[in-house]
Amino acid sequence: MKYMLIMRATDESFEAFKNIDFNEIVEAMGRFNDEMIQAGVLVAAEGLDDAADGVVVDYSAQPPVVTDGPYGETKELFGGYWILDVASKEEAVAWAKRAPMAGPGSKCEIRRVTSIDELPQDNEWIKKERAWREATGQL
């Protein structure tokens, strides 16, 4: 099963990270990522750019409204993610507990990534997506 570990932070945690040398952060994340690579559970991992440089597409109106960042409250933001292929939610939690994210306001949300196999296989769009995934080596 795949799980996404979502790095979340608050204003307080962003402020605390300002006092930490960036090389220390990279070193800690690098060691953690390497542990997951060596264990064979890491599928993907990426950090995200500053929310101030992003946009939000709001579908509440037609046509959708595009708003430049930053967004609402910091608690709504996430700064990066890992995707793990593990046997259970409990294993994903165990990895998340080891993440180098200590500090006030730092959190890790864990969500299972659904598989294409869980969708109706007779649907034409699912068939097309499955063919694309197979052609690109994703299945």
A tleap script that builds the chain and sets N, CA, C and O, in Angstrom:
source leaprc.protein.ff14SB
mol = sequence {
  NMET LYS TYR MET LEU ILE MET ARG ALA THR
  ASP GLU SER PHE GLU ALA PHE LYS ASN ILE
  ASP PHE ASN GLU ILE VAL GLU ALA MET GLY
  ARG PHE ASN ASP GLU MET ILE GLN ALA GLY
  VAL LEU VAL ALA ALA GLU GLY LEU ASP ASP
  ALA ALA ASP GLY VAL VAL VAL ASP TYR SER
  ALA GLN PRO PRO VAL VAL THR ASP GLY PRO
  TYR GLY GLU THR LYS GLU LEU PHE GLY GLY
  TYR TRP ILE LEU ASP VAL ALA SER LYS GLU
  GLU ALA VAL ALA TRP ALA LYS ARG ALA PRO
  MET ALA GLY PRO GLY SER LYS CYS GLU ILE
  ARG ARG VAL THR SER ILE ASP GLU LEU PRO
  GLN ASP ASN GLU TRP ILE LYS LYS GLU ARG
  ALA TRP ARG GLU ALA THR GLY GLN CLEU
}
set mol.1.N position { 0.835 -1.178 0.000 }
set mol.1.CA position { 0.000 0.000 0.000 }
set mol.1.C position { 0.880 1.241 0.000 }
set mol.1.O position { 1.949 1.278 0.608 }
set mol.2.N position { 0.395 2.244 -0.696 }
set mol.2.CA position { 1.129 3.508 -0.728 }
set mol.2.C position { 0.477 4.497 0.222 }
set mol.2.O position { -0.747 4.582 0.328 }
set mol.3.N position { 1.334 5.241 0.908 }
set mol.3.CA position { 0.886 6.299 1.809 }
set mol.3.C position { 1.671 7.566 1.506 }
set mol.3.O position { 2.870 7.526 1.228 }
set mol.4.N position { 0.964 8.699 1.566 }
set mol.4.CA position { 1.617 9.988 1.416 }
set mol.4.C position { 1.786 10.583 2.804 }
set mol.4.O position { 0.828 10.693 3.569 }
set mol.5.N position { 3.013 10.963 3.114 }
set mol.5.CA position { 3.322 11.670 4.342 }
set mol.5.C position { 3.473 13.132 3.958 }
set mol.5.O position { 4.393 13.493 3.224 }
set mol.6.N position { 2.580 13.967 4.445 }
set mol.6.CA position { 2.522 15.368 4.047 }
set mol.6.C position { 3.120 16.229 5.156 }
set mol.6.O position { 2.636 16.217 6.288 }
set mol.7.N position { 4.166 16.969 4.830 }
set mol.7.CA position { 4.810 17.863 5.798 }
set mol.7.C position { 3.960 19.111 5.963 }
set mol.7.O position { 3.720 19.843 5.002 }
set mol.8.N position { 3.504 19.350 7.190 }
set mol.8.CA position { 2.691 20.530 7.469 }
set mol.8.C position { 3.360 21.366 8.543 }
set mol.8.O position { 4.063 20.844 9.408 }
set mol.9.N position { 3.135 22.656 8.480 }
set mol.9.CA position { 3.777 23.560 9.426 }
set mol.9.C position { 2.860 24.732 9.749 }
set mol.9.O position { 1.896 25.003 9.034 }
set mol.10.N position { 3.174 25.408 10.823 }
set mol.10.CA position { 2.438 26.601 11.239 }
set mol.10.C position { 3.388 27.794 11.179 }
set mol.10.O position { 4.577 27.636 10.905 }
set mol.11.N position { 2.861 28.972 11.434 }
set mol.11.CA position { 3.718 30.165 11.496 }
set mol.11.C position { 4.834 29.953 12.509 }
set mol.11.O position { 5.974 30.356 12.278 }
set mol.12.N position { 4.503 29.319 13.635 }
set mol.12.CA position { 5.478 29.076 14.699 }
set mol.12.C position { 6.616 28.179 14.219 }
set mol.12.O position { 7.783 28.443 14.511 }
set mol.13.N position { 6.280 27.127 13.489 }
set mol.13.CA position { 7.340 26.224 13.016 }
set mol.13.C position { 8.165 26.870 11.907 }
set mol.13.O position { 9.375 26.653 11.834 }
set mol.14.N position { 7.525 27.665 11.039 }
set mol.14.CA position { 8.289 28.382 10.012 }
set mol.14.C position { 9.289 29.327 10.668 }
set mol.14.O position { 10.432 29.439 10.225 }
set mol.15.N position { 8.853 30.000 11.721 }
set mol.15.CA position { 9.729 30.922 12.442 }
set mol.15.C position { 10.900 30.171 13.067 }
set mol.15.O position { 12.033 30.651 13.029 }
set mol.16.N position { 10.636 28.993 13.643 }
set mol.16.CA position { 11.697 28.210 14.283 }
set mol.16.C position { 12.726 27.737 13.255 }
set mol.16.O position { 13.920 27.691 13.552 }
set mol.17.N position { 12.273 27.387 12.050 }
set mol.17.CA position { 13.192 26.906 11.020 }
set mol.17.C position { 14.111 28.007 10.501 }
set mol.17.O position { 15.174 27.713 9.953 }
set mol.18.N position { 13.722 29.262 10.664 }
set mol.18.CA position { 14.579 30.372 10.236 }
set mol.18.C position { 15.899 30.388 10.995 }
set mol.18.O position { 16.899 30.899 10.492 }
set mol.19.N position { 15.906 29.828 12.209 }
set mol.19.CA position { 17.099 29.830 13.048 }
set mol.19.C position { 17.983 28.601 12.849 }
set mol.19.O position { 19.002 28.457 13.525 }
set mol.20.N position { 17.607 27.723 11.938 }
set mol.20.CA position { 18.376 26.504 11.690 }
set mol.20.C position { 19.111 26.646 10.361 }
set mol.20.O position { 18.529 27.070 9.362 }
set mol.21.N position { 20.380 26.293 10.356 }
set mol.21.CA position { 21.189 26.344 9.141 }
set mol.21.C position { 20.570 25.411 8.089 }
set mol.21.O position { 20.279 24.250 8.379 }
set mol.22.N position { 20.373 25.920 6.878 }
set mol.22.CA position { 19.746 25.136 5.811 }
set mol.22.C position { 20.508 23.841 5.547 }
set mol.22.O position { 19.896 22.814 5.253 }
set mol.23.N position { 21.844 23.876 5.648 }
set mol.23.CA position { 22.632 22.658 5.432 }
set mol.23.C position { 22.301 21.583 6.460 }
set mol.23.O position { 22.332 20.393 6.145 }
set mol.24.N position { 21.984 21.993 7.686 }
set mol.24.CA position { 21.582 21.023 8.709 }
set mol.24.C position { 20.259 20.358 8.337 }
set mol.24.O position { 20.082 19.155 8.529 }
set mol.25.N position { 19.341 21.146 7.807 }
set mol.25.CA position { 18.039 20.614 7.386 }
set mol.25.C position { 18.231 19.612 6.251 }
set mol.25.O position { 17.668 18.517 6.273 }
set mol.26.N position { 19.032 19.999 5.259 }
set mol.26.CA position { 19.286 19.112 4.119 }
set mol.26.C position { 19.961 17.830 4.582 }
set mol.26.O position { 19.614 16.745 4.116 }
set mol.27.N position { 20.917 17.942 5.491 }
set mol.27.CA position { 21.616 16.767 6.024 }
set mol.27.C position { 20.642 15.821 6.735 }
set mol.27.O position { 20.671 14.612 6.507 }
set mol.28.N position { 19.787 16.370 7.587 }
set mol.28.CA position { 18.828 15.547 8.331 }
set mol.28.C position { 17.831 14.876 7.389 }
set mol.28.O position { 17.543 13.688 7.527 }
set mol.29.N position { 17.307 15.639 6.434 }
set mol.29.CA position { 16.358 15.068 5.467 }
set mol.29.C position { 17.046 14.028 4.589 }
set mol.29.O position { 16.464 12.990 4.273 }
set mol.30.N position { 18.283 14.309 4.198 }
set mol.30.CA position { 19.031 13.361 3.373 }
set mol.30.C position { 19.238 12.035 4.076 }
set mol.30.O position { 19.069 10.977 3.470 }
set mol.31.N position { 19.605 12.080 5.355 }
set mol.31.CA position { 19.790 10.842 6.123 }
set mol.31.C position { 18.483 10.073 6.234 }
set mol.31.O position { 18.456 8.855 6.060 }
set mol.32.N position { 17.393 10.793 6.525 }
set mol.32.CA position { 16.084 10.151 6.654 }
set mol.32.C position { 15.662 9.524 5.324 }
set mol.32.O position { 15.216 8.377 5.288 }
set mol.33.N position { 15.803 10.280 4.234 }
set mol.33.CA position { 15.442 9.745 2.917 }
set mol.33.C position { 16.276 8.517 2.584 }
set mol.33.O position { 15.759 7.546 2.032 }
set mol.34.N position { 17.571 8.552 2.916 }
set mol.34.CA position { 18.440 7.412 2.641 }
set mol.34.C position { 18.003 6.179 3.434 }
set mol.34.O position { 18.065 5.062 2.919 }
set mol.35.N position { 17.566 6.367 4.669 }
set mol.35.CA position { 17.067 5.237 5.460 }
set mol.35.C position { 15.867 4.594 4.768 }
set mol.35.O position { 15.755 3.369 4.721 }
set mol.36.N position { 14.975 5.420 4.235 }
set mol.36.CA position { 13.798 4.884 3.557 }
set mol.36.C position { 14.176 4.225 2.237 }
set mol.36.O position { 13.577 3.221 1.851 }
set mol.37.N position { 15.166 4.780 1.540 }
set mol.37.CA position { 15.649 4.151 0.295 }
set mol.37.C position { 16.253 2.791 0.610 }
set mol.37.O position { 15.956 1.803 -0.063 }
set mol.38.N position { 17.097 2.739 1.629 }
set mol.38.CA position { 17.742 1.471 2.007 }
set mol.38.C position { 16.708 0.429 2.451 }
set mol.38.O position { 16.901 -0.767 2.236 }
set mol.39.N position { 15.617 0.881 3.066 }
set mol.39.CA position { 14.554 -0.030 3.501 }
set mol.39.C position { 13.640 -0.426 2.342 }
set mol.39.O position { 12.814 -1.328 2.484 }
set mol.40.N position { 13.784 0.245 1.198 }
set mol.40.CA position { 12.975 -0.083 0.028 }
set mol.40.C position { 11.545 0.425 0.089 }
set mol.40.O position { 10.676 -0.122 -0.590 }
set mol.41.N position { 11.273 1.463 0.887 }
set mol.41.CA position { 9.906 1.954 1.020 }
set mol.41.C position { 9.662 3.300 0.337 }
set mol.41.O position { 8.507 3.661 0.110 }
set mol.42.N position { 10.707 4.050 0.004 }
set mol.42.CA position { 10.523 5.376 -0.578 }
set mol.42.C position { 10.188 5.276 -2.059 }
set mol.42.O position { 10.933 4.676 -2.833 }
set mol.43.N position { 9.061 5.866 -2.448 }
set mol.43.CA position { 8.635 5.898 -3.846 }
set mol.43.C position { 8.949 7.266 -4.448 }
set mol.43.O position { 9.435 7.357 -5.576 }
set mol.44.N position { 8.669 8.331 -3.689 }
set mol.44.CA position { 8.899 9.698 -4.162 }
set mol.44.C position { 9.013 10.620 -2.959 }
set mol.44.O position { 8.498 10.325 -1.881 }
set mol.45.N position { 9.693 11.737 -3.161 }
set mol.45.CA position { 9.802 12.754 -2.119 }
set mol.45.C position { 10.132 14.074 -2.785 }
set mol.45.O position { 11.040 14.155 -3.612 }
set mol.46.N position { 9.391 15.108 -2.421 }
set mol.46.CA position { 9.637 16.427 -2.987 }
set mol.46.C position { 9.300 17.494 -1.961 }
set mol.46.O position { 8.391 17.329 -1.149 }
set mol.47.N position { 10.037 18.578 -2.008 }
set mol.47.CA position { 9.690 19.765 -1.245 }
set mol.47.C position { 8.958 20.715 -2.170 }
set mol.47.O position { 9.071 20.615 -3.392 }
set mol.48.N position { 8.216 21.626 -1.591 }
set mol.48.CA position { 7.455 22.576 -2.391 }
set mol.48.C position { 7.995 23.986 -2.205 }
set mol.48.O position { 8.501 24.338 -1.140 }
set mol.49.N position { 7.881 24.777 -3.249 }
set mol.49.CA position { 8.329 26.165 -3.225 }
set mol.49.C position { 7.446 26.970 -2.273 }
set mol.49.O position { 6.395 26.501 -1.837 }
set mol.50.N position { 7.879 28.164 -1.964 }
set mol.50.CA position { 7.160 29.057 -1.062 }
set mol.50.C position { 5.738 29.285 -1.583 }
set mol.50.O position { 5.532 29.509 -2.776 }
set mol.51.N position { 4.764 29.226 -0.672 }
set mol.51.CA position { 3.364 29.423 -1.045 }
set mol.51.C position { 3.123 30.796 -1.653 }
set mol.51.O position { 2.187 30.968 -2.434 }
set mol.52.N position { 3.942 31.767 -1.312 }
set mol.52.CA position { 3.788 33.110 -1.875 }
set mol.52.C position { 3.996 33.114 -3.381 }
set mol.52.O position { 3.523 34.019 -4.069 }
set mol.53.N position { 4.696 32.119 -3.899 }
set mol.53.CA position { 4.953 32.036 -5.334 }
set mol.53.C position { 3.927 31.170 -6.069 }
set mol.53.O position { 4.001 31.021 -7.289 }
set mol.54.N position { 2.972 30.599 -5.333 }
set mol.54.CA position { 1.967 29.733 -5.927 }
set mol.54.C position { 0.687 30.481 -6.244 }
set mol.54.O position { 0.576 31.686 -6.015 }
set mol.55.N position { -0.264 29.753 -6.768 }
set mol.55.CA position { -1.588 30.289 -7.048 }
set mol.55.C position { -2.627 29.272 -6.585 }
set mol.55.O position { -2.330 28.090 -6.412 }
set mol.56.N position { -3.853 29.758 -6.388 }
set mol.56.CA position { -4.981 28.906 -6.062 }
set mol.56.C position { -6.010 29.068 -7.159 }
set mol.56.O position { -6.329 30.190 -7.553 }
set mol.57.N position { -6.534 27.955 -7.657 }
set mol.57.CA position { -7.634 27.983 -8.613 }
set mol.57.C position { -8.881 27.602 -7.824 }
set mol.57.O position { -8.993 26.479 -7.333 }
set mol.58.N position { -9.817 28.539 -7.705 }
set mol.58.CA position { -11.046 28.342 -6.935 }
set mol.58.C position { -12.180 28.048 -7.910 }
set mol.58.O position { -12.489 28.856 -8.786 }
set mol.59.N position { -12.793 26.884 -7.746 }
set mol.59.CA position { -13.842 26.437 -8.660 }
set mol.59.C position { -15.241 26.804 -8.175 }
set mol.59.O position { -16.226 26.275 -8.690 }
set mol.60.N position { -15.344 27.698 -7.198 }
set mol.60.CA position { -16.653 28.091 -6.669 }
set mol.60.C position { -17.449 28.906 -7.676 }
set mol.60.O position { -18.673 28.992 -7.570 }
set mol.61.N position { -16.786 29.495 -8.635 }
set mol.61.CA position { -17.450 30.328 -9.636 }
set mol.61.C position { -17.093 29.815 -11.026 }
set mol.61.O position { -16.155 29.036 -11.199 }
set mol.62.N position { -17.869 30.273 -12.017 }
set mol.62.CA position { -17.568 29.968 -13.408 }
set mol.62.C position { -17.338 31.273 -14.143 }
set mol.62.O position { -18.231 32.119 -14.127 }
set mol.63.N position { -16.233 31.488 -14.768 }
set mol.63.CA position { -15.078 30.585 -14.818 }
set mol.63.C position { -14.357 30.563 -13.463 }
set mol.63.O position { -14.545 31.460 -12.642 }
set mol.64.N position { -13.536 29.536 -13.237 }
set mol.64.CA position { -12.778 29.477 -11.989 }
set mol.64.C position { -11.925 30.733 -11.797 }
set mol.64.O position { -11.455 31.336 -12.762 }
set mol.65.N position { -11.734 31.115 -10.527 }
set mol.65.CA position { -10.984 32.315 -10.180 }
set mol.65.C position { -9.581 31.906 -9.727 }
set mol.65.O position { -9.418 31.016 -8.891 }
set mol.66.N position { -8.578 32.571 -10.293 }
set mol.66.CA position { -7.189 32.302 -9.939 }
set mol.66.C position { -6.701 33.428 -9.035 }
set mol.66.O position { -6.816 34.607 -9.368 }
set mol.67.N position { -6.143 33.032 -7.865 }
set mol.67.CA position { -5.640 33.997 -6.892 }
set mol.67.C position { -4.179 33.695 -6.616 }
set mol.67.O position { -3.807 32.544 -6.387 }
set mol.68.N position { -3.342 34.742 -6.639 }
set mol.68.CA position { -1.934 34.563 -6.293 }
set mol.68.C position { -1.801 34.256 -4.811 }
set mol.68.O position { -2.624 34.677 -3.998 }
set mol.69.N position { -0.726 33.497 -4.463 }
set mol.69.CA position { -0.418 33.226 -3.057 }
set mol.69.C position { 0.081 34.493 -2.406 }
set mol.69.O position { 0.248 35.483 -3.120 }
set mol.70.N position { 0.332 34.548 -1.116 }
set mol.70.CA position { 0.115 33.413 -0.224 }
set mol.70.C position { -1.363 33.196 0.043 }
set mol.70.O position { -2.199 34.062 -0.217 }
set mol.71.N position { -1.658 32.036 0.561 }
set mol.71.CA position { -3.036 31.616 0.765 }
set mol.71.C position { -3.536 32.053 2.121 }
set mol.71.O position { -2.963 32.934 2.763 }
set mol.72.N position { -4.620 31.419 2.547 }
set mol.72.CA position { -5.235 31.723 3.835 }
set mol.72.C position { -4.288 31.487 4.990 }
set mol.72.O position { -3.188 32.039 5.023 }
set mol.73.N position { -4.700 30.692 5.911 }
set mol.73.CA position { -3.903 30.448 7.106 }
set mol.73.C position { -2.766 29.476 6.816 }
set mol.73.O position { -2.897 28.577 5.985 }
set mol.74.N position { -1.652 29.669 7.513 }
set mol.74.CA position { -0.500 28.798 7.320 }
set mol.74.C position { -0.851 27.352 7.599 }
set mol.74.O position { -0.305 26.457 6.955 }
set mol.75.N position { -1.753 27.095 8.546 }
set mol.75.CA position { -2.093 25.718 8.886 }
set mol.75.C position { -2.690 24.966 7.698 }
set mol.75.O position { -2.777 23.739 7.722 }
set mol.76.N position { -3.095 25.687 6.673 }
set mol.76.CA position { -3.653 25.060 5.483 }
set mol.76.C position { -2.572 24.632 4.493 }
set mol.76.O position { -2.867 23.952 3.510 }
set mol.77.N position { -1.332 25.024 4.743 }
set mol.77.CA position { -0.262 24.785 3.780 }
set mol.77.C position { 0.514 23.521 4.089 }
set mol.77.O position { 0.568 23.075 5.235 }
set mol.78.N position { 1.112 22.951 3.061 }
set mol.78.CA position { 2.099 21.916 3.305 }
set mol.78.C position { 3.325 22.198 2.473 }
set mol.78.O position { 3.247 22.784 1.393 }
set mol.79.N position { 4.471 21.766 2.999 }
set mol.79.CA position { 5.736 22.161 2.407 }
set mol.79.C position { 6.440 21.090 1.610 }
set mol.79.O position { 7.459 21.361 0.975 }
set mol.80.N position { 5.922 19.887 1.631 }
set mol.80.CA position { 6.538 18.812 0.888 }
set mol.80.C position { 5.889 17.492 1.246 }
set mol.80.O position { 4.961 17.444 2.054 }
set mol.81.N position { 6.381 16.416 0.641 }
set mol.81.CA position { 5.764 15.120 0.893 }
set mol.81.C position { 6.732 13.990 0.609 }
set mol.81.O position { 7.727 14.154 -0.097 }
set mol.82.N position { 6.415 12.849 1.173 }
set mol.82.CA position { 7.045 11.576 0.830 }
set mol.82.C position { 5.923 10.636 0.430 }
set mol.82.O position { 4.837 10.688 1.006 }
set mol.83.N position { 6.169 9.782 -0.542 }
set mol.83.CA position { 5.243 8.689 -0.829 }
set mol.83.C position { 5.998 7.411 -0.525 }
set mol.83.O position { 7.077 7.161 -1.062 }
set mol.84.N position { 5.407 6.605 0.353 }
set mol.84.CA position { 6.017 5.351 0.779 }
set mol.84.C position { 5.171 4.182 0.322 }
set mol.84.O position { 3.945 4.279 0.266 }
set mol.85.N position { 5.814 3.091 0.000 }
set mol.85.CA position { 5.134 1.838 -0.309 }
set mol.85.C position { 5.425 0.906 0.854 }
set mol.85.O position { 6.501 0.314 0.935 }
set mol.86.N position { 4.460 0.782 1.749 }
set mol.86.CA position { 4.628 0.010 2.982 }
set mol.86.C position { 3.473 -0.972 3.144 }
set mol.86.O position { 2.501 -0.931 2.391 }
set mol.87.N position { 3.589 -1.848 4.127 }
set mol.87.CA position { 2.593 -2.896 4.336 }
set mol.87.C position { 1.329 -2.404 5.036 }
set mol.87.O position { 0.275 -3.023 4.900 }
set mol.88.N position { 1.414 -1.302 5.782 }
set mol.88.CA position { 0.258 -0.890 6.572 }
set mol.88.C position { 0.349 0.579 6.962 }
set mol.88.O position { 1.398 1.211 6.838 }
set mol.89.N position { -0.781 1.108 7.439 }
set mol.89.CA position { -0.796 2.469 7.963 }
set mol.89.C position { 0.137 2.574 9.160 }
set mol.89.O position { 0.807 3.590 9.343 }
set mol.90.N position { 0.180 1.534 9.969 }
set mol.90.CA position { 1.043 1.543 11.143 }
set mol.90.C position { 2.513 1.696 10.757 }
set mol.90.O position { 3.266 2.388 11.441 }
set mol.91.N position { 2.922 1.053 9.664 }
set mol.91.CA position { 4.301 1.198 9.207 }
set mol.91.C position { 4.556 2.623 8.702 }
set mol.91.O position { 5.624 3.187 8.940 }
set mol.92.N position { 3.576 3.198 8.007 }
set mol.92.CA position { 3.707 4.591 7.551 }
set mol.92.C position { 3.842 5.522 8.756 }
set mol.92.O position { 4.645 6.454 8.731 }
set mol.93.N position { 3.069 5.277 9.798 }
set mol.93.CA position { 3.146 6.084 11.016 }
set mol.93.C position { 4.527 5.942 11.649 }
set mol.93.O position { 5.111 6.927 12.102 }
set mol.94.N position { 5.042 4.730 11.680 }
set mol.94.CA position { 6.364 4.500 12.272 }
set mol.94.C position { 7.437 5.306 11.533 }
set mol.94.O position { 8.317 5.887 12.168 }
set mol.95.N position { 7.371 5.344 10.205 }
set mol.95.CA position { 8.333 6.139 9.436 }
set mol.95.C position { 8.131 7.624 9.720 }
set mol.95.O position { 9.102 8.360 9.896 }
set mol.96.N position { 6.873 8.068 9.767 }
set mol.96.CA position { 6.592 9.486 10.010 }
set mol.96.C position { 7.139 9.933 11.364 }
set mol.96.O position { 7.619 11.059 11.499 }
set mol.97.N position { 7.069 9.070 12.347 }
set mol.97.CA position { 7.584 9.416 13.674 }
set mol.97.C position { 9.091 9.647 13.653 }
set mol.97.O position { 9.625 10.332 14.525 }
set mol.98.N position { 9.775 9.082 12.670 }
set mol.98.CA position { 11.230 9.225 12.566 }
set mol.98.C position { 11.649 10.434 11.735 }
set mol.98.O position { 12.831 10.776 11.701 }
set mol.99.N position { 10.705 11.082 11.068 }
set mol.99.CA position { 11.025 12.221 10.195 }
set mol.99.C position { 11.669 13.348 10.999 }
set mol.99.O position { 11.264 13.617 12.130 }
set mol.100.N position { 12.668 14.005 10.417 }
set mol.100.CA position { 13.357 15.099 11.114 }
set mol.100.C position { 12.557 16.392 11.063 }
set mol.100.O position { 12.954 17.358 10.411 }
set mol.101.N position { 11.432 16.396 11.752 }
set mol.101.CA position { 10.543 17.551 11.721 }
set mol.101.C position { 10.221 18.047 13.121 }
set mol.101.O position { 9.168 18.651 13.325 }
set mol.102.N position { 11.087 17.813 14.083 }
set mol.102.CA position { 10.810 18.221 15.459 }
set mol.102.C position { 10.669 19.724 15.560 }
set mol.102.O position { 11.382 20.474 14.894 }
set mol.103.N position { 9.758 20.149 16.383 }
set mol.103.CA position { 9.599 21.576 16.624 }
set mol.103.C position { 8.151 21.949 16.794 }
set mol.103.O position { 7.261 21.200 16.392 }
set mol.104.N position { 7.908 23.080 17.378 }
set mol.104.CA position { 6.536 23.528 17.619 }
set mol.104.C position { 5.794 23.765 16.311 }
set mol.104.O position { 6.295 24.443 15.414 }
set mol.105.N position { 4.602 23.203 16.214 }
set mol.105.CA position { 3.765 23.419 15.042 }
set mol.105.C position { 4.041 22.504 13.863 }
set mol.105.O position { 3.270 22.503 12.903 }
set mol.106.N position { 5.121 21.721 13.901 }
set mol.106.CA position { 5.422 20.808 12.788 }
set mol.106.C position { 4.540 19.570 12.899 }
set mol.106.O position { 4.401 18.985 13.973 }
set mol.107.N position { 3.955 19.187 11.791 }
set mol.107.CA position { 3.066 18.024 11.767 }
set mol.107.C position { 3.283 17.248 10.480 }
set mol.107.O position { 3.799 17.774 9.495 }
set mol.108.N position { 2.885 16.003 10.511 }
set mol.108.CA position { 2.933 15.164 9.320 }
set mol.108.C position { 1.576 14.489 9.180 }
set mol.108.O position { 1.180 13.688 10.027 }
set mol.109.N position { 0.880 14.812 8.123 }
set mol.109.CA position { -0.412 14.179 7.831 }
set mol.109.C position { -0.139 12.940 6.990 }
set mol.109.O position { 0.689 12.976 6.080 }
set mol.110.N position { -0.828 11.846 7.290 }
set mol.110.CA position { -0.617 10.590 6.574 }
set mol.110.C position { -1.922 10.199 5.894 }
set mol.110.O position { -2.962 10.070 6.539 }
set mol.111.N position { -1.848 10.013 4.574 }
set mol.111.CA position { -3.036 9.622 3.808 }
set mol.111.C position { -2.675 8.480 2.871 }
set mol.111.O position { -1.628 8.499 2.224 }
set mol.112.N position { -3.550 7.491 2.805 }
set mol.112.CA position { -3.327 6.382 1.879 }
set mol.112.C position { -3.561 6.879 0.458 }
set mol.112.O position { -4.494 7.641 0.206 }
set mol.113.N position { -2.716 6.446 -0.462 }
set mol.113.CA position { -2.851 6.769 -1.878 }
set mol.113.C position { -3.647 5.640 -2.515 }
set mol.113.O position { -3.229 4.482 -2.480 }
set mol.114.N position { -4.786 5.973 -3.092 }
set mol.114.CA position { -5.604 4.925 -3.696 }
set mol.114.C position { -4.953 4.433 -4.986 }
set mol.114.O position { -4.227 5.167 -5.656 }
set mol.115.N position { -5.224 3.212 -5.305 }
set mol.115.CA position { -4.650 2.557 -6.481 }
set mol.115.C position { -5.666 2.543 -7.616 }
set mol.115.O position { -6.875 2.527 -7.384 }
set mol.116.N position { -5.166 2.548 -8.828 }
set mol.116.CA position { -6.045 2.437 -9.992 }
set mol.116.C position { -6.826 1.119 -9.951 }
set mol.116.O position { -7.910 1.018 -10.526 }
set mol.117.N position { -6.274 0.117 -9.274 }
set mol.117.CA position { -6.945 -1.173 -9.158 }
set mol.117.C position { -8.225 -1.100 -8.337 }
set mol.117.O position { -9.052 -2.009 -8.408 }
set mol.118.N position { -8.404 -0.040 -7.560 }
set mol.118.CA position { -9.597 0.122 -6.733 }
set mol.118.C position { -10.743 0.780 -7.490 }
set mol.118.O position { -11.852 0.881 -6.964 }
set mol.119.N position { -10.492 1.225 -8.708 }
set mol.119.CA position { -11.501 1.914 -9.504 }
set mol.119.C position { -12.186 0.933 -10.453 }
set mol.119.O position { -11.657 -0.149 -10.706 }
set mol.120.N position { -13.355 1.297 -10.980 }
set mol.120.CA position { -14.094 0.383 -11.883 }
set mol.120.C position { -13.280 0.086 -13.146 }
set mol.120.O position { -13.056 0.977 -13.967 }
set mol.121.N position { -12.847 -1.140 -13.297 }
set mol.121.CA position { -11.955 -1.517 -14.392 }
set mol.121.C position { -12.634 -1.547 -15.755 }
set mol.121.O position { -11.949 -1.585 -16.777 }
set mol.122.N position { -13.966 -1.530 -15.795 }
set mol.122.CA position { -14.667 -1.529 -17.073 }
set mol.122.C position { -14.927 -0.114 -17.598 }
set mol.122.O position { -15.467 0.044 -18.692 }
set mol.123.N position { -14.550 0.913 -16.836 }
set mol.123.CA position { -14.732 2.295 -17.250 }
set mol.123.C position { -13.709 2.639 -18.338 }
set mol.123.O position { -12.527 2.321 -18.206 }
set mol.124.N position { -14.172 3.296 -19.423 }
set mol.124.CA position { -13.272 3.593 -20.547 }
set mol.124.C position { -12.106 4.493 -20.143 }
set mol.124.O position { -11.003 4.338 -20.666 }
set mol.125.N position { -12.331 5.432 -19.218 }
set mol.125.CA position { -11.269 6.341 -18.800 }
set mol.125.C position { -10.244 5.623 -17.927 }
set mol.125.O position { -9.051 5.918 -17.994 }
set mol.126.N position { -10.700 4.702 -17.129 }
set mol.126.CA position { -9.782 3.907 -16.311 }
set mol.126.C position { -8.951 3.009 -17.225 }
set mol.126.O position { -7.754 2.836 -16.994 }
set mol.127.N position { -9.561 2.443 -18.247 }
set mol.127.CA position { -8.821 1.626 -19.218 }
set mol.127.C position { -7.738 2.458 -19.905 }
set mol.127.O position { -6.609 1.996 -20.073 }
set mol.128.N position { -8.086 3.692 -20.305 }
set mol.128.CA position { -7.102 4.560 -20.959 }
set mol.128.C position { -5.969 4.920 -20.003 }
set mol.128.O position { -4.800 4.915 -20.389 }
set mol.129.N position { -6.316 5.229 -18.763 }
set mol.129.CA position { -5.276 5.569 -17.795 }
set mol.129.C position { -4.381 4.368 -17.521 }
set mol.129.O position { -3.162 4.511 -17.421 }
set mol.130.N position { -4.979 3.183 -17.400 }
set mol.130.CA position { -4.185 1.978 -17.173 }
set mol.130.C position { -3.220 1.748 -18.333 }
set mol.130.O position { -2.059 1.404 -18.114 }
set mol.131.N position { -3.690 1.934 -19.558 }
set mol.131.CA position { -2.828 1.764 -20.735 }
set mol.131.C position { -1.677 2.767 -20.703 }
set mol.131.O position { -0.536 2.415 -21.000 }
set mol.132.N position { -1.977 4.016 -20.341 }
set mol.132.CA position { -0.935 5.044 -20.236 }
set mol.132.C position { 0.074 4.669 -19.162 }
set mol.132.O position { 1.279 4.780 -19.387 }
set mol.133.N position { -0.395 4.226 -17.995 }
set mol.133.CA position { 0.495 3.839 -16.905 }
set mol.133.C position { 1.387 2.659 -17.323 }
set mol.133.O position { 2.576 2.626 -17.005 }
set mol.134.N position { 0.798 1.700 -18.033 }
set mol.134.CA position { 1.592 0.554 -18.493 }
set mol.134.C position { 2.637 0.990 -19.511 }
set mol.134.O position { 3.776 0.525 -19.471 }
set mol.135.N position { 2.251 1.887 -20.430 }
set mol.135.CA position { 3.178 2.357 -21.467 }
set mol.135.C position { 4.316 3.173 -20.901 }
set mol.135.O position { 5.403 3.203 -21.477 }
set mol.136.N position { 4.084 3.839 -19.778 }
set mol.136.CA position { 5.119 4.678 -19.173 }
set mol.136.C position { 5.856 3.979 -18.038 }
set mol.136.O position { 6.664 4.594 -17.342 }
set mol.137.N position { 5.575 2.690 -17.856 }
set mol.137.CA position { 6.287 1.919 -16.835 }
set mol.137.C position { 5.810 2.155 -15.409 }
set mol.137.O position { 6.510 1.804 -14.459 }
set mol.138.N position { 4.642 2.739 -15.250 }
set mol.138.CA position { 4.121 2.992 -13.906 }
set mol.138.C position { 3.363 1.808 -13.341 }
set mol.138.O position { 3.084 1.772 -12.142 }
set mol.139.N position { 3.027 0.848 -14.169 }
set mol.139.CA position { 2.349 -0.374 -13.712 }
set mol.139.C position { 3.149 -1.581 -14.163 }
set mol.139.O position { 2.761 -2.717 -13.886 }
savepdb mol mol.pdb
quit
